[in-house]
Amino acid sequence: MIDPGEKNKCATMVRRRSRSAFTLVELLIAMTVGLIILGAIYAVYTVQNREFVKQERNVDMQQSARAAMDMMVREIDMAGYNNPLNVAGAGITGADATSLSFTADLNDNGSTTSDSLNPGENIAYDLCNSGGIQSLCRSSNGARQPLADNIDAIDLRYWDVNGQELARPVATARLNDIRRIQITITAKSAKPDPNTGQYRTYTLVSQVFPRNISAIVSTAGTTTAASTSSTSVPSSLPSSSTSSSSSSSTTTSIRTTTSTSTSTSSSSSTTTITNPGPSYSNVTQNPSGTQISNYTSSVEVCANITDADGIRSAKITTDQGDNVTMTRSGGNNYCGDIPRHRNTTVTYWITAVDNQGNSSRSVQNYYYHQGN
């Protein structure tokens, strides 16, 4: 026999247990809320992941374009580099709207022949197809390789010393007249934007002033004159002026400031030309030569610097960051000492300013300083 008291006690315990459990409705509500939360988290993750992928593609596109532009600017800046005797004949060899080729005697051996003795001295840039992808290609001594993929377009424009844009392709006779090159590279993303279905693009524009092309014209000893009655060079475009002299040792100057030249008409018997800035002759280096071995001191550079208005200042600038003030040692002779640079090729030039503020720059010279 079950005690009625015990029976009532068991029934009470069963009722208490049933009150502490979840009902089916409560479970369904909890599951629905959980699914909503999971859905919201997944939606946020999807949006963030999509943005991350898009930004990653944008970064890849921009880095590729910037790396290509940086290399182009650095190499085009060296176009036409020759040793001091200019026996290599380096310069721009072709200039079109989408392609550019040039040579540079980087090893100073007097040759730019496309062979193993002159690596990287014959350079060309153009558009190419690489695995079905339009790319910017770089050719070195005939070996063509893609430099940057997914390049949508490249545009090259050219200006001469007078700021006049040259027709493309630039005629062979005018290649050495190029003083400014504008490079425009338009890159596109590897895949279309998932939101718009369109490719994202990125455009870079840079301008290069190939200083060595100016030096080629200067060393040729020619005189440049404007065909119009008045010619003004834009301030953004460094111009080069040359002057003739009976002395074979005269080195003509490369203008670094804005210049304006005015000439009278052909019926007039006089011609007026503004001061082109100081001129340079008898540039000497001690010790001399392009190879300086076991030399533990500085290198002295002297030059005869003349100008009708007198010389205000003169300095020697090197590609190693030196700015050496030159002092007058007698007459029109100015000298300065370039500090020692161990096992380094040093390129230097002279910049002078006359008393009217006109400045000019000499052609570049160089030497290899070997020693400890």
MOKAVEN-V927231 format. One record per run of one state. SS is the DSSP state (hx for helix, st for strand, lp for the rest). FROM is the first residue (numbers start at 1). TO is the last residue. If there is no record, write none. Layout:
# MOKAVEN-V927231
ss;from;to
SS;FROM;TO
SS;FROM;TO
This chain:
# MOKAVEN-V927231
ss;from;to
lp;1;3
hx;4;20
lp;21;23
hx;24;77
lp;78;91
st;92;95
lp;96;99
st;100;103
lp;104;115
hx;116;118
lp;119;121
st;122;130
lp;131;132
st;133;140
lp;141;142
st;143;149
lp;150;150
st;151;159
lp;160;164
st;165;165
lp;166;171
hx;172;177
lp;178;179
st;180;188
lp;189;200
st;201;208
lp;209;210
hx;211;219
lp;220;229
st;230;232
lp;233;249
st;250;251
lp;252;252
st;253;255
lp;256;259
st;260;262
lp;263;278
st;279;286
lp;287;290
st;291;293
lp;294;298
st;299;306
lp;307;310
st;311;318
lp;319;322
st;323;325
lp;326;326
st;327;330
lp;331;332
st;333;338
lp;339;343
st;344;354
lp;355;358
st;359;362
lp;363;364
st;365;370
lp;371;372
